Amino acid sequence: MTDILIKGARVLGGEPADLLLRDGRIAEVGTGLTAEGAEVVDATGLVALPGLVDLHTHLREPGREDAETVYTGSRAAALGGYTAVCAMANTSPVADTAGVVEQVYRLGQEAGLVDVQPIGAVTVGLAGERLAELGAMADSAARVRIFSDDGFCVADPRLMRRALEYVKAFDGVIAQHAEEPRLTQGAQMHEGDVSAKLGLTGWPAVAEESIIARDVLLAEHVGARLHVCHVSTAGSVDIIRAAKARGVRVTAEVTPHHLLLTHEKAESYDPVYKVNPPLRTNTDVQALREGLRDGTIDIVATDHAPHAAEDKECEWAHARPGMLGLETALPIVLDVLGEQWDLIAERMSRAPARIAGLDGHGNDLVAGAPANLTLIDPTTRWTVEPTGLASLSHNTPYAGMTVPGRIVATFLRGVPTVLDGKVQK
Ligand SMILES: NC(=O)N[C@@H](CC(=O)O)C(=O)O
């Protein structure tokens, strides 16, 4: 394994420094470093961040390899600056057994571009009726710690309580897709003035908020860890803020698209903007940004949801919800937060690594740490081209948009997975 000498990188946006990567770790950080035989990477003007960690990625394998595979999703992740992603369980078959999570884990290792950490389903087949084999998945080679029925809500409070009790034993976490299904039957978009105007059935904010309110109480009662997926409303931010103030063990994520886009996008009837939970109002967007800044929302997670053309290029009502995220997350967050590098590192690397229990990730870029990092050119703006993305699917809501921040290089345990903006496999 060749040593790598990164010259002149601004760690977390600070003063230029050199980083020597050796044997999978950062061997040295300093100025004027030299290393015989090392491959030199000129990082003048580039910002170094710990490799990003995505707690919410849909990789679609097994089952929908036409939309994404573990390999293609891993390429997209590396190009987005990620060194670890957590793969959601709504595959086909569902990742509700040790066998399936081990398969996804192995596929991730074979791809070798990011660490793929499978998430296990909470209930068998995501059907919300009985608990899946949580213990078997936790004890498997994939060492599952996050369980989620994402795409569906664990709506039955008794089942949710049992799941929280079960994972408490090994400090696992239930990642809830908060959507009271009885309040969203037939829903197509956010319930509000735009849905009324377009005549589309609405998905009211209270469908999310009522489940989060219930779940923080359940988590408090059980003393277990709850993680709230893709928070999308101002009311949800308030509930989580109050729960945290009371000491409830709750963490939360927001997606880049909920930080930027609003429900007016549906006026185009372009299903690329159809997503679950739906795009909301500008008031919600502002509250989510505030929640992200003040730490009520712990992390940014992509909810990367690739869909094949036939599932997206159709009538709004028939289109599947979901949008791509991995390759555009950092640029969108940079656009929203500005160059607050330490905050970005916290919300996109350190905190997600902590929540997921991924010890090798989200570390400070200091001597001795695993060499998982990414180099970003903050000054280059680029235009998002759906067919130019590495994902097998093209359903990005940012097509044609010019965004700041280009990922120049990514390193996984000292091995370049992206160099010069090009994936290495
Ligand atoms: N977030 C989405 O809009 N879609 C997700 C599942 C889901 O949460 O509905 C998907 O798997 O496509």
The ligand as a MOL file (V3000), in Angstrom:
LIG
                    3D

  0  0  0     0  0            999 V3000
M  V30 BEGIN CTAB
M  V30 COUNTS 12 11 0 0 0
M  V30 BEGIN ATOM
M  V30 1 N -37.8200 8.8240 0.9160 0
M  V30 2 C -38.4910 8.4510 -0.1320 0
M  V30 3 O -39.2010 9.2600 -0.7200 0
M  V30 4 N -38.4260 7.2040 -0.5830 0
M  V30 5 C -37.8050 6.0970 0.0700 0
M  V30 6 C -38.6960 5.4310 1.0400 0
M  V30 7 C -39.6060 6.3280 1.7800 0
M  V30 8 O -39.1780 6.8900 2.8100 0
M  V30 9 O -40.7490 6.4620 1.3580 0
M  V30 10 C -37.4060 5.0830 -0.9600 0
M  V30 11 O -36.9600 3.9820 -0.5950 0
M  V30 12 O -37.5170 5.3690 -2.1620 0
M  V30 END ATOM
M  V30 BEGIN BOND
M  V30 1 1 1 2
M  V30 2 2 2 3
M  V30 3 1 2 4
M  V30 4 1 4 5
M  V30 5 1 5 6
M  V30 6 1 5 10
M  V30 7 1 6 7
M  V30 8 2 7 8
M  V30 9 1 7 9
M  V30 10 2 10 11
M  V30 11 1 10 12
M  V30 END BOND
M  V30 END CTAB
M  END
